[in-house]
Amino acid sequence: TLELVVQKDNTNEMSQTKDVKALSGGERSFTTLALLLALGENLETPFRVMDEFDVFLDPVARKIALDNMISAAKALEHRQFIFITPQDLSNVKTDPMLKIIQMKPPARNSQQQTLPFQSP
């Protein structure tokens, strides 16, 4: 059994909770990322993939999370990290150890299609 204590504010011990269900979606996402990064330091896997890790994060938490993930990935240079996100990455600085690949937006026709629906 894993017991997890989350402290939302690092200056206030009263912000601790053991009930992960009491956290907001963003707080849960941030806590999950922190746990995965901590566990990942002890796992010998050649690559790691994180998909849509930042969907529920607000802009400030998202920047902190991305900075921490990129720092962790650079520190473990013998491993490969793949971060998949639908969010904008234009504010992330590239360097020789970081490559950003952005897919083109899906082509959409000008008319929105709807499904035929009849009420019972």
Secondary structure, DSSP 8 states (H G I E B T S, - for coil): -----EESSTT-GGGEES-GGGS-HHHHHHHHHHHHHHHHTT---SEEEEESTTTT--HHHHHHHHHHHHHHHHHTTTSEEEEE-SS--TTS--BTTB-----------SS---------
